[in-house]
Amino acid sequence: MELLTFITFIGLFTILGISVFFAFLILFSPKSRKRTESEKYYLSSRTNKPQPLPSIFDESVLYLTVVVPAHNETKRIPLMLQETVNYLEGRKLEDKNFQYEIIVVDDDSTDDTTVIALEFGNKNKNVDLKVLKLEKNRKKGGAVAQGILSSSGKHILFADADGATQFSDFEFLERELKRIVDKDGFGVAVGSRAHLVKTDAVVKRSFIRNFLMHSFHKVLYIFGIRDIADTQCGFKLFTRKSGLCIFSNMHVEGWIFDIEMLLIAQFLKMPIVEVPVTWHEVEGSKVSLIKDSIQMAMDLLIIRLNYFFGFWKIHDPLSRLKRE
């Protein structure tokens, strides 16, 4: 009788543990939300009223889309946009077929980020600059995804608003992407700061910052990201087809979104190349070292568990195009 009671207890305890585990996944897994009505339109200094956003499912009409996620970036984004435009306009002078657009995704800023971006566009009438203003903060990954899903470029680059990466290094990513792109049009070029690990830019960081960086890399290795030394650099280039297939499958919108993005790319067997870029630390980081590191660790666990148990599946968005 006592053995039966013990077995019953173990069984109930196991069921309770499994229930708590799945409740944890359901409770803490990211919940995607649809765009609000206003988020289906962009603002531009070229027009007097909001215009409908294009879709990545449409045919490309430009060579390059640059997506800039921005949250309270009035101080840093003007310099970043100016450096970006200086380079891109130089390319246009060399090649008339080099047409581009810049999409600034204002992630529910509480400052004048949208106003500053539109003022920049007004002063640079030759620049196709769009501003997508999000009604509710999605965090960086969500802002990047919304911009990429609204892109018109054959190639799509996302670049951080802080301007920490030298924008002209785009040409290195562009060259390497063209080298690796496969016959199906897939390819991802990842900007990397890994070569800077032993330089003063990293060595002089605080002990806790470097400890968290190395710990993060160890966790990534365990979880299967082993070929990319720097997953978090905010400077990544995609072919249009890669952007479509990756970002229509994304779930995570926080800082760890780069990891899910790379996992999806690996699952779809996309060629990925890591490219060294010129980078410098810029004041005004939005990352809270301890809080965001804990959140990133939990998000990483949630990503792996959801894919492992099949709650999240990677679908083929191109099947939609074939049906249409």
Secondary structure, 3 states (H helix, E strand, C coil): CHHHHHHHHHHHHHHHHHHHHHHHHHHHCCCCCCCCCHHHEEECCCCCCCEECCCCCCCCCEEEEEEEEECCCCCCHHHHHHHHHHHHHHHHHHCCCCCEEEEEEECCCCCCHHHHHHHHHHHCCCCCEEEEECCCCCHHHHHHHHHHCCCCEEEEEEECCCCCECHHHHHHHHHHHHHHCCCCCCCEEEEECHHHCCCHHHHCCCHHHHHHHHHHHHHHHHCCCCCCCCCCCCEEEEEHHHHHHHHCCCCCCCCCHHHHHHHHHHHCCCCEEEEECCECCCCCCCCCHHHHHHHHHHHHHHHHHHHHCCCCCCCCCHHHHHHC
